[in-house]
Amino acid sequence: MEYIGGEQRPGCLFCRVIEHPDDKDAELVVWRPEGALVIMNKFPYNPGHTIVAPVSHVPGLENLDDDETTLLMRALRRTIDVLRSTMNPEGFNVGANIGRAAGAGIPDHVHLHLVPRWDGDTNFMPVIDDVKVVNEALEKTAAKLREAFAKS
């Protein structure tokens, strides 16, 4: 409700936290590799749901050059390694919603969602009332991942 009723901040979330590391939304950034940004999803599907975004503000993967694509994929690969070693998921969903019609909440800055998965990680809550239970506070997960990125 705080998000729905709160002030909508102008501009691109990813560009804002890339350009202004002291921005209040930057508290969810867990890693700043070359050419990319890794940030916790503020509204996760599962614990550890992260977003990997290129530094370039472009709407689609096809708009990235080869070097930008390589840096993005390297960031994604390392994020998978860190999530695997930190949270021990049994699988991952990786995806991009390109364009508002595809469900992109930030359609002008392409980004990849990385969702850790465990066997049986769904329960009755989404069925009963479209509610998702995340069993660890976002800030705690972010701190755990920051530490893991620093060590790896």
C-alpha positions as CSV (number, residue, x, y, z in Angstrom):
1,M,0.0,0.0,0.0
2,E,2.9,2.3,0.7
3,Y,4.0,1.8,-3.0
4,I,0.5,2.2,-4.4
5,G,-0.4,5.3,-2.4
6,G,3.1,6.8,-2.3
7,E,4.8,9.4,-4.4
8,Q,5.8,8.1,-7.8
9,R,9.4,9.1,-8.5
10,P,10.2,10.4,-11.9
11,G,12.8,9.0,-14.2
12,C,14.3,5.5,-14.6
13,L,15.0,3.6,-11.4
14,F,18.1,1.9,-12.9
15,C,19.6,5.1,-14.2
16,R,18.9,6.9,-11.0
17,V,20.7,4.4,-8.8
18,I,23.6,4.0,-11.3
19,E,24.1,7.8,-11.5
20,H,23.3,8.5,-7.8
21,P,24.6,5.8,-5.4
22,D,23.2,7.7,-2.5
23,D,19.6,7.6,-3.8
24,K,17.2,6.0,-1.4
25,D,16.5,3.2,-3.9
26,A,20.2,2.3,-4.1
27,E,19.9,0.5,-0.7
28,L,18.7,-2.5,-2.7
29,V,21.8,-2.6,-5.0
30,V,23.8,-5.6,-4.2
31,W,26.6,-5.3,-6.8
32,R,27.9,-2.8,-9.4
33,P,29.9,-4.8,-11.9
34,E,31.4,-3.2,-15.0
35,G,28.6,-2.3,-17.5
36,A,25.8,-3.6,-15.3
37,L,23.8,-3.2,-12.0
38,V,22.4,-6.0,-9.8
39,I,19.5,-4.8,-7.6
40,M,17.0,-6.7,-5.4
41,N,13.5,-6.6,-6.8
42,K,11.4,-4.5,-4.4
43,F,8.4,-6.7,-5.0
44,P,10.0,-10.2,-5.2
45,Y,8.3,-13.4,-6.4
46,N,10.7,-15.4,-4.2
47,P,13.5,-14.7,-1.8
48,G,16.6,-13.6,-3.7
49,H,14.7,-12.2,-6.7
50,T,17.2,-9.9,-8.3
51,I,17.3,-7.7,-11.4
52,V,20.4,-7.5,-13.6
53,A,20.3,-4.4,-15.8
54,P,22.8,-3.0,-18.2
55,V,24.2,0.5,-17.6
56,S,22.9,1.6,-21.0
57,H,19.4,3.0,-21.0
58,V,17.9,1.1,-23.9
59,P,14.5,-0.6,-24.3
60,G,15.5,-4.0,-25.6
61,L,18.3,-6.6,-25.7
62,E,18.7,-6.0,-29.4
63,N,19.7,-2.4,-28.7
64,L,22.8,-3.5,-26.8
65,D,26.1,-3.8,-28.6
66,D,28.2,-6.9,-28.3
67,D,30.4,-5.6,-25.5
68,E,27.3,-4.4,-23.5
69,T,25.7,-7.8,-24.0
70,T,28.8,-9.6,-22.8
71,L,29.0,-7.5,-19.7
72,L,25.3,-8.1,-18.9
73,M,25.6,-11.8,-19.4
74,R,28.8,-11.9,-17.2
75,A,26.9,-10.1,-14.5
76,L,23.9,-12.5,-14.8
77,R,26.2,-15.5,-14.7
78,R,28.0,-14.3,-11.5
79,T,24.7,-13.4,-9.9
80,I,23.5,-17.0,-10.5
81,D,26.7,-18.3,-8.9
82,V,26.3,-16.0,-5.8
83,L,22.6,-16.8,-5.4
84,R,23.4,-20.5,-5.7
85,S,26.1,-20.4,-3.1
86,T,24.2,-18.1,-0.7
87,M,20.6,-19.4,-0.9
88,N,21.0,-22.9,-2.3
89,P,18.1,-22.8,-4.8
90,E,17.2,-25.9,-6.8
91,G,16.7,-23.9,-10.0
92,F,16.2,-20.4,-11.5
93,N,13.8,-18.5,-13.7
94,V,15.6,-16.0,-15.9
95,G,13.6,-13.6,-18.1
96,A,13.1,-10.3,-19.6
97,N,9.8,-8.5,-20.1
98,I,10.5,-6.3,-23.2
99,G,7.9,-3.6,-23.7
100,R,4.9,-2.6,-21.6
101,A,2.6,-5.1,-23.4
102,A,5.0,-7.9,-22.2
103,G,4.7,-6.8,-18.6
104,A,7.7,-4.5,-18.3
105,G,7.3,-2.2,-15.3
106,I,10.3,-0.1,-16.6
107,P,9.9,-0.5,-20.4
108,D,12.6,2.0,-21.4
109,H,15.5,0.2,-19.7
110,V,15.8,-3.5,-20.5
111,H,16.6,-5.7,-17.5
112,L,16.7,-9.4,-16.6
113,H,14.8,-10.9,-13.7
114,L,16.6,-13.7,-11.9
115,V,14.3,-15.7,-9.6
116,P,15.7,-18.5,-7.4
117,R,13.3,-21.5,-7.2
118,W,13.0,-24.5,-4.8
119,D,10.9,-27.6,-5.3
120,G,7.5,-26.9,-3.6
121,D,8.2,-23.1,-3.3
122,T,4.6,-22.4,-4.1
123,N,1.8,-22.6,-1.5
124,F,-1.9,-22.0,-1.1
125,M,-1.6,-18.2,-0.6
126,P,-1.5,-17.2,-4.3
127,V,-4.5,-19.4,-4.9
128,I,-6.6,-18.1,-2.1
129,D,-6.0,-14.4,-2.4
130,D,-3.3,-13.5,-4.9
131,V,-0.8,-13.2,-2.1
132,K,2.9,-14.2,-2.2
133,V,4.8,-15.0,1.0
134,V,8.5,-14.2,1.1
135,N,10.1,-15.7,4.1
136,E,13.1,-13.3,4.5
137,A,13.2,-9.5,4.8
138,L,14.4,-7.9,1.6
139,E,17.1,-5.9,3.5
140,K,18.5,-9.0,5.1
141,T,18.7,-10.8,1.8
142,A,20.4,-7.8,0.2
143,A,23.0,-7.7,3.0
144,K,23.7,-11.4,2.6
145,L,24.1,-11.0,-1.2
146,R,26.4,-7.9,-0.9
147,E,28.7,-9.9,1.4
148,A,28.7,-12.9,-1.0
149,F,29.6,-10.7,-4.0
150,A,32.4,-9.1,-2.0
151,K,33.8,-12.5,-1.1
152,S,33.5,-14.0,-4.5
